[in-house]
Amino acid sequence: MKRKIIFFDIDGTILTEDTRIIPDSAVNAIREARKNGHLAFINTGRTFVNIEERIKEIGFDGYVCGCGTYINIDGKVLLEKPIPKDTCRDIINKLRECKIEALLEGLEDIYFDNAEFTDKEMFKMKQRFEKKGLGISKNWNSEGIQFDKIFAVEDEQCNMQGFRSYFEKEFDFIDRGQNRWEIIQKGYSKATGIEYLLNYYNIPRENSYAVGDSSNDLSMLEYVENAIAMGKSDKCVFKIASFITKDINDHGIWHALKHYRIIMPGTV
């Protein structure tokens, strides 16, 4: 048997977007894949501090986090690339100058500004993080905070174009739709995380698989040989998919791994 390596997005792939539930069929499929000798990795835009224990308890060989800026295998950190502290402070100053609402995602915490959000969804995100114990003890005014990436909201009041022009040589801007932007360091992506691990394990690219649903999954789906789109993915994901599986609520991961015979056929 040739060992395969599978990379899973979290939101909309393992975790339902609306009810925040992890389907039992996904858990069982991932565990069976590993039992069959294959490798399973989380590959997410989230930073490691934002990986919930219930996700870790599924059982993974490791994690690619922060869009390729952090790689952890069996508790061992292989790669860690935070934004330099001076640049972090420059980013905060420019976000305020351009009147951009954002959250800053670090390895140790999530950082919000003291100002109240006008964007309702951003306010809800802040509440969800606070329930996890994140984004409470420190904020943008705290000395020495460091982060790996930025999630920002564009509205009519802000100057996103000015912010982009200022940082375009250092960062890539991923359009998440609905005026949301994921801002990541150049030279790092979900794809570079996969490349690193294929070299680490000496696994050929044809034995690589990725499962995702949104625009920030494009780099990993384009890089792997076998790109799996969840049933209700963004249209841009469908365009590059090797296989479109069922919706997350309809046992999408289980059906995908069964399709590729990573797990054996059978009932869910």
QUIZI-V797990 format. One record per residue. N is the residue number from 1. RES is the residue in three letters. OMEGA is omega in whole degrees, 0 to 359 (none if undefined). Layout:
N,RES,OMEGA
N,RES,OMEGA
//
This chain:
1,MET,176
2,LYS,182
3,ARG,179
4,LYS,178
5,ILE,185
6,ILE,180
7,PHE,184
8,PHE,165
9,ASP,179
10,ILE,188
11,ASP,182
12,GLY,180
13,THR,175
14,ILE,184
15,LEU,180
16,THR,183
17,GLU,187
18,ASP,185
19,THR,179
20,ARG,181
21,ILE,173
22,ILE,181
23,PRO,178
24,ASP,182
25,SER,178
26,ALA,179
27,VAL,183
28,ASN,181
29,ALA,180
30,ILE,179
31,ARG,179
32,GLU,178
33,ALA,179
34,ARG,178
35,LYS,179
36,ASN,175
37,GLY,180
38,HIS,180
39,LEU,179
40,ALA,181
41,PHE,164
42,ILE,174
43,ASN,193
44,THR,171
45,GLY,179
46,ARG,170
47,THR,190
48,PHE,180
49,VAL,183
50,ASN,174
51,ILE,184
52,GLU,181
53,GLU,182
54,ARG,175
55,ILE,178
56,LYS,183
57,GLU,175
58,ILE,181
59,GLY,178
60,PHE,176
61,ASP,178
62,GLY,189
63,TYR,167
64,VAL,187
65,CYS,176
66,GLY,182
67,CYS,173
68,GLY,183
69,THR,181
70,TYR,178
71,ILE,183
72,ASN,177
73,ILE,177
74,ASP,178
75,GLY,179
76,LYS,180
77,VAL,179
78,LEU,182
79,LEU,178
80,GLU,186
81,LYS,175
82,PRO,174
83,ILE,179
84,PRO,186
85,LYS,179
86,ASP,178
87,THR,177
88,CYS,180
89,ARG,177
90,ASP,178
91,ILE,180
92,ILE,180
93,ASN,182
94,LYS,176
95,LEU,180
96,ARG,180
97,GLU,182
98,CYS,177
99,LYS,181
100,ILE,175
101,GLU,186
102,ALA,168
103,LEU,183
104,LEU,189
105,GLU,180
106,GLY,178
107,LEU,185
108,GLU,183
109,ASP,173
110,ILE,187
111,TYR,176
112,PHE,173
113,ASP,179
114,ASN,184
115,ALA,176
116,GLU,179
117,PHE,172
118,THR,178
119,ASP,185
120,LYS,181
121,GLU,177
122,MET,177
123,PHE,178
124,LYS,177
125,MET,179
126,LYS,179
127,GLN,179
128,ARG,179
129,PHE,180
130,GLU,177
131,LYS,176
132,LYS,182
133,GLY,181
134,LEU,177
135,GLY,185
136,ILE,189
137,SER,181
138,LYS,178
139,ASN,184
140,TRP,180
141,ASN,183
142,SER,181
143,GLU,170
144,GLY,180
145,ILE,182
146,GLN,183
147,PHE,185
148,ASP,185
149,LYS,184
150,ILE,171
151,PHE,189
152,ALA,178
153,VAL,178
154,GLU,174
155,ASP,185
156,GLU,184
157,GLN,187
158,CYS,179
159,ASN,181
160,MET,180
161,GLN,178
162,GLY,179
163,PHE,180
164,ARG,180
165,SER,182
166,TYR,187
167,PHE,189
168,GLU,179
169,LYS,185
170,GLU,188
171,PHE,171
172,ASP,182
173,PHE,180
174,ILE,179
175,ASP,180
176,ARG,181
177,GLY,178
178,GLN,177
179,ASN,175
180,ARG,181
181,TRP,171
182,GLU,188
183,ILE,187
184,ILE,182
185,GLN,177
186,LYS,179
187,GLY,180
188,TYR,179
189,SER,174
190,LYS,179
191,ALA,180
192,THR,175
193,GLY,178
194,ILE,179
195,GLU,179
196,TYR,185
197,LEU,175
198,LEU,177
199,ASN,182
200,TYR,182
201,TYR,183
202,ASN,178
203,ILE,179
204,PRO,185
205,ARG,181
206,GLU,177
207,ASN,179
208,SER,182
209,TYR,175
210,ALA,181
211,VAL,181
212,GLY,185
213,ASP,187
214,SER,186
215,SER,180
216,ASN,173
217,ASP,188
218,LEU,184
219,SER,181
220,MET,180
221,LEU,177
222,GLU,185
223,TYR,185
224,VAL,178
225,GLU,186
226,ASN,184
227,ALA,184
228,ILE,178
229,ALA,173
230,MET,188
231,GLY,180
232,LYS,181
233,SER,170
234,ASP,182
235,LYS,181
236,CYS,179
237,VAL,179
238,PHE,184
239,LYS,184
240,ILE,185
241,ALA,171
242,SER,182
243,PHE,176
244,ILE,180
245,THR,181
246,LYS,179
247,ASP,179
248,ILE,180
249,ASN,180
250,ASP,174
251,HIS,185
252,GLY,181
253,ILE,180
254,TRP,181
255,HIS,181
256,ALA,181
257,LEU,175
258,LYS,180
259,HIS,181
260,TYR,179
261,ARG,171
262,ILE,167
263,ILE,185
264,MET,178
265,PRO,180
266,GLY,180
267,THR,181
268,VAL,none
//
